[in-house]
Amino acid sequence: MRILLYLPVVTPWWFSAIVEPILRRLVTVADVHVLAPMPWRNTGLGHNELVSCSDLPNVQWHIIDSNDHPSLRMAPIERDDLLAYIHALSPDIVLCRSADFATARAFPGTVRYLMEVAATPFWVVPTVMITDRPFANGVMPDLDAAGRARLDALIAPLWADMHAHQDQVTPDRHAVFDQLGISPDRPAFLLPLEYEHEENFFRQHRPDGVGSEQMLATIAADITPHGTLVVTDHPLNVLHVDRTALADLVSGLGDRVILAPAGVLGVSSTTALARYAAGMLVGDSKSFALAAAFGVPTMRRSSFASADWLNTYSDIPAFVDDVCRGDPRTPSAASTRTWFAYHFANEAFNPGSPALSGEEIIDRCCRTVNPARWDAGMARVLAAKPEQVH
């Protein structure tokens, strides 16, 4: 079997933590090729990555260093040449870390994507998933009654423990709102922002193609006549992105738009606010899972699919009207539990686990559902991060 790892938007962290462990397992069972551009905007493969794998002589490296190599992150300028090259390699499986889904769909063989797992409000050891539908929130295959029942039984004790933990550690609504300056007299809408660093090429799929500041201004105009818009920033933005423009924008939007700090009264602001918000607005953020876990109505601005059970809105005025009337659509509680169980038990895996084999990775690429994974998958999940347990 020939496997191609196609990695135009892999970052150094992603390579060392996710891709290299997978590569080391695949090379024991397959003919492995790696195709990636040279480094640009903290993506691609360079000297450090090649040196770290120098003990793997059987890996075939294809590093694109032409002048147009940056275009592989978005839409290859020489797309036909790239497709011809990959077709000549004739891979059975192509495992991608790519933001250009249209080009990848034209690859030969079975094409899959390495994507992040939506874990919060639970905690799992470092995980990743292999999927054929990036950003398809909450989507899962049809499961028979026995499969759903087994998944529901696996998640039941964790579900109860998670909610008990959140009840214990999260301050009450009055305390959270008072600390953040949120009026309790009108609906609060939560907007968790996505990662804005230049290395995040997945941003190209935003339906309006704008950055967080312009998007925030547009949403605020729809929300603030009816309620308060509370914004929380992505943790990596706080660490790596200049947010001066965001802070200046929020300060000019009036007291009905609040930029919350990362934490409030000892807990994550996003998690605390998800429990008490009247509604949440998301794009392709993993925060949709947090909203589902707490039964929060959600409006999504995205080019990708959302599962029917999420009951997601796509129109802000309709969303706001229903929330303010007190009868919004909310995620199905039963399907939320089943999806979390399916996501953890069947999709998520730890690439650094000593128990992970190359055969299992191939199975995850080729077989969407495998109940043989479920017990081990769920065993990695905790109701809370260990140091948070009191």
VENFEN-V462231 format. One line per field, one symbol per residue. phi: phi as a letter, one per 20 degrees, with the letter a starting at -180 (. if undefined). A space follows every 50 residues. Layout:
BEGIN
phi=???
END
This chain:
BEGIN
phi=.dcdedcfdfegffffedffgfgfeffecbedcccbfffalmcndcgfff ffdfedfefeecdecffeggfffcbgfdffffffffffflffcddddbed fffffeffmedccecfeeefeeccfgcbcdbdcfmefmfbffdfffffff ffffegffffffffffffeegfgffffffemefeebfddecfeefdfffe ffffegfdmdeffffffffgfeeffdadedddefgffgeccfdgffffff feenfeccefffcclncffffffffdffacdcddfffgfffffdmefcdd daedecfgfflfedcfgffffffffncffcfffffgfffgfffffdefbe feffefdffffffffdcfdbgfeffffffeedfbggfefd
END
